[in-house]
Amino acid sequence: MRRDVRGRVVLVTGASRGIGRRAAERLAKLGAILALTARSTDDLAKLVGELRATGARAEAFAGDITKPEDRERIVAETVDRFGQLDVLINCAGVCSFGEFSSSSEEIVRKVLEVNFFAPIEMIRVAAPHLTRSFETARGDWRPAIVNVASICGRWGIPSMSEHCASKHAFVGLTESLRGEFERFGIDVLLVLPGLVRSDDLQKHLLRNEGKIHLNFGGAQPSDEVADSVVRSLLKNRVEAAVGFASWWVWFGKRMFPRGVRFFMQRKVWKYARRERAKTV
């Protein structure tokens, strides 16, 4: 299947920066009509202005998707403005890098609220409109939901316990909905990036005190992940691990789970040895 997004209304969350922004830029070139949402009104307005300058149709619907009233409003305004909703891409998210023992209930709840509850409730609000997109479609068009999760949703990473918990839940729900939504003609797709280079690391990280080495500066660029998001949508790829590290964790869990487990434990041991050496 090859999905043609020309003239189709695509709602992208987390669109003001990072993966969401890059995905929007690519979809604009393909002729999609873009409904863009994020909390940053100024950044959204700037992006919409840039996209319109290229001839794209785009509109900003700023809001906080952790708030029920904002989710309802964003979807309602999108449908009011464009008359339909054909694709939902869930890109918004946060991360907590630090050990569970130094975390708090507040951090756990914040991560789960942004990474799990907010996107699944966006799906709930958008689902009736996506169903209508299928019911009124001509030809072989099928609406889609693209959930940008993380390889952390396939394997628990030390010092990222809250993040992994939220992404495991998101991946599990995605797999369940894939079967459920078949009755409505909606495809549910999953993208699993590894460590992604953020436009603004401090806004993305709730804390940065992990006890393993993560090379944030050398992480995969947002453009690479955005390419995979768009490719998954166009080619209807059910699941895609993005980047070398993500693919090897994804593959290793299936073929060499003991090896992946040893590798994760080794990262903890190496960090601990370095810390002890500093104190000697």
C-alpha positions in Angstrom: 0.0 0.0 0.0 1.2 3.5 -0.8 -0.7 6.2 1.1 -1.1 9.5 -0.8 -1.4 12.4 1.6 -2.1 15.1 -0.9 -5.1 17.1 0.2 -5.4 15.1 3.4 -5.6 16.8 6.8 -2.8 15.7 9.1 -2.8 16.7 12.8 0.7 16.7 14.3 1.3 17.1 18.0 4.6 18.4 19.4 5.0 20.3 16.1 6.9 23.3 17.3 10.3 21.6 17.4 12.1 18.4 17.0 10.5 15.4 15.3 7.1 17.0 15.0 8.4 20.1 13.3 10.6 18.1 10.8 7.7 15.7 10.0 5.4 18.7 9.3 8.0 20.2 6.9 8.2 17.0 5.0 4.5 16.4 4.8 4.0 20.0 3.5 6.2 19.2 0.6 4.0 16.2 -0.2 0.9 18.3 -0.3 -0.7 17.5 3.0 -2.9 20.0 4.8 -1.3 20.5 8.2 -3.0 21.1 11.6 -0.1 21.8 14.0 -0.3 21.8 17.8 2.1 22.4 20.6 2.2 24.6 23.7 4.5 27.2 22.2 2.2 29.7 20.4 5.2 31.8 19.0 7.1 28.8 17.7 4.0 27.4 16.0 3.1 30.7 14.4 6.7 30.9 13.0 6.5 27.4 11.6 3.1 28.0 10.0 4.4 31.2 8.4 7.4 29.4 6.9 5.2 26.6 5.6 2.7 29.0 4.0 5.6 30.8 2.3 6.3 27.6 0.4 2.7 27.4 -0.7 1.6 24.8 1.9 -1.7 24.9 3.7 -1.1 24.9 7.4 -2.8 26.2 10.6 -1.6 26.5 14.2 -3.8 25.2 17.1 -1.8 25.9 20.2 -2.6 24.1 23.3 -1.6 21.7 26.1 -2.7 18.2 25.1 -2.5 17.0 28.7 -5.6 19.1 29.3 -8.9 17.5 28.2 -10.5 20.8 27.1 -7.4 21.6 24.9 -7.6 18.2 23.3 -11.2 18.6 22.5 -10.7 22.1 21.2 -7.7 21.3 19.0 -9.5 18.5 17.2 -12.8 20.4 16.9 -11.0 23.5 15.5 -9.1 21.3 13.0 -12.3 19.8 11.7 -14.1 23.1 11.7 -11.2 24.7 9.7 -10.6 22.0 7.2 -13.8 20.0 7.2 -12.1 16.6 8.1 -9.3 14.8 9.8 -7.4 12.1 8.1 -4.2 11.4 10.0 -3.0 11.9 13.6 0.7 11.9 14.3 1.6 11.8 18.0 5.0 13.3 18.5 4.8 15.2 21.7 6.8 13.8 24.6 9.2 14.4 27.5 12.0 12.4 29.1 13.4 11.8 32.6 17.1 10.7 32.7 17.9 9.5 36.2 17.6 6.5 38.5 14.3 5.5 40.1 15.8 5.7 43.6 16.3 9.5 43.2 13.0 10.1 41.4 9.6 11.1 42.8 5.9 10.4 42.3 5.6 13.8 40.7 8.1 13.0 38.0 6.6 9.6 37.3 3.1 11.0 36.9 4.4 13.9 34.7 6.2 11.5 32.3 3.2 9.2 32.1 0.8 12.1 31.6 2.7 13.6 28.7 4.0 10.4 27.0 1.0 8.1 27.6 -2.3 9.6 28.8 -2.2 12.7 26.6 -1.5 10.9 23.3 -4.0 8.1 23.9 -6.7 10.6 24.8 -5.9 12.5 21.6 -6.6 9.2 19.8 -9.9 8.9 21.6 -11.0 12.4 20.5 -9.7 12.0 16.9 -11.0 8.5 16.3 -14.6 9.4 15.3 -13.2 11.8 12.7 -10.7 9.3 11.4 -13.5 6.7 11.1 -15.5 9.2 9.1 -12.5 9.7 6.8 -12.6 6.0 6.0 -16.3 5.9 5.6 -16.4 8.8 3.2 -13.2 7.9 1.3 -13.0 7.1 -2.4 -10.6 4.6 -3.7 -8.3 2.7 -1.4 -7.7 5.5 1.1 -7.2 4.5 4.8 -6.8 7.0 7.6 -3.9 6.4 10.0 -2.5 7.1 13.5 1.3 7.3 13.8 2.6 6.9 17.3 6.1 8.0 17.8 7.2 6.0 20.9 10.8 4.9 21.6 13.0 1.8 21.6 12.6 2.3 25.4 9.1 0.9 24.7 10.7 -2.4 23.7 13.5 -2.8 26.3 14.0 -1.1 29.7 17.0 1.2 29.7 18.8 1.9 33.1 18.4 5.4 34.4 15.3 5.8 32.2 12.7 3.9 34.3 9.9 6.4 34.1 10.4 7.0 30.4 10.6 3.3 29.6 7.4 2.7 31.6 5.5 5.3 29.7 6.8 4.1 26.3 6.1 0.4 27.1 2.5 1.4 27.9 2.3 3.4 24.7 3.6 0.5 22.6 1.2 -1.9 24.3 -1.8 0.3 23.6 -0.7 0.9 20.0 -0.6 -2.9 19.4 -4.0 -3.4 20.9 -5.6 -0.5 19.0 -4.1 -1.9 15.7 -6.4 -4.8 16.0 -9.4 -2.9 17.4 -9.3 -0.1 14.9 -9.2 -2.5 11.9 -13.0 -2.6 12.2 -13.0 1.2 11.6 -10.6 1.1 8.7 -7.9 3.0 10.6 -4.2 1.9 10.4 -2.2 2.2 13.7 1.5 2.6 13.1 4.5 2.6 15.4 7.9 4.4 15.1 10.7 3.5 17.6 13.6 6.0 17.6 16.6 5.7 19.8 18.3 8.6 21.6 17.2 11.7 19.6 19.1 15.0 19.4 16.7 17.6 20.8 16.4 21.2 19.7 16.3 22.2 23.4 17.5 19.5 25.7 16.5 21.3 28.9 12.9 21.6 27.8 12.8 17.9 26.8 14.4 16.5 29.9 12.6 16.8 33.3 15.9 15.9 34.9 19.4 15.0 33.7 21.2 12.9 36.4 21.4 9.4 35.0 24.1 7.0 36.0 25.0 5.6 32.6 26.7 7.3 29.8 24.4 8.7 27.1 25.9 10.8 24.3 23.1 13.4 23.8 25.3 15.4 21.5 25.9 12.4 19.3 22.3 11.2 19.2 20.4 10.7 16.0 19.1 13.9 14.4 15.4 14.7 14.5 15.5 14.8 10.6 16.3 11.1 10.5 13.4 10.2 12.8 11.0 12.5 10.9 12.0 10.8 7.6 11.0 7.4 9.2 7.7 8.9 10.5 6.7 10.1 7.0 8.0 6.9 5.3 6.0 4.8 7.8 2.8 6.8 6.9 3.3 6.6 3.2 4.3 2.9 3.1 2.0 1.9 5.9 4.8 0.3 7.9 3.3 -1.3 11.0 6.5 -0.9 13.1 9.9 0.8 12.4 13.0 0.9 14.6 14.9 4.1 13.6 18.7 4.3 13.8 21.5 1.8 14.3 21.3 1.5 18.1 17.5 1.3 18.1 17.5 -1.4 15.4 20.0 -3.5 17.3 18.1 -3.4 20.6 14.9 -4.2 18.6 16.6 -7.1 16.9 18.6 -8.2 19.9 15.5 -8.5 22.1 14.2 -11.1 19.7 17.3 -13.0 18.9 19.8 -12.4 21.8 17.9 -11.1 24.8 20.7 -12.2 27.2 23.2 -10.2 25.2 21.1 -7.1 25.4 20.6 -7.6 29.1 24.4 -8.0 29.6 25.0 -4.8 27.6 22.6 -2.8 29.7 24.1 -4.0 32.9 27.6 -3.3 31.6 26.7 0.3 31.0 25.8 0.6 34.7 29.0 -1.2 35.8 31.2 1.0 33.6 29.7 4.2 34.9 30.0 3.0 38.5 33.7 2.1 38.0 34.4 5.6 36.5 32.7 7.3 39.5 34.7 5.2 41.9 38.0 6.0 40.1 37.3 9.7 40.4 37.1 9.5 44.2 40.4 7.6 44.5 
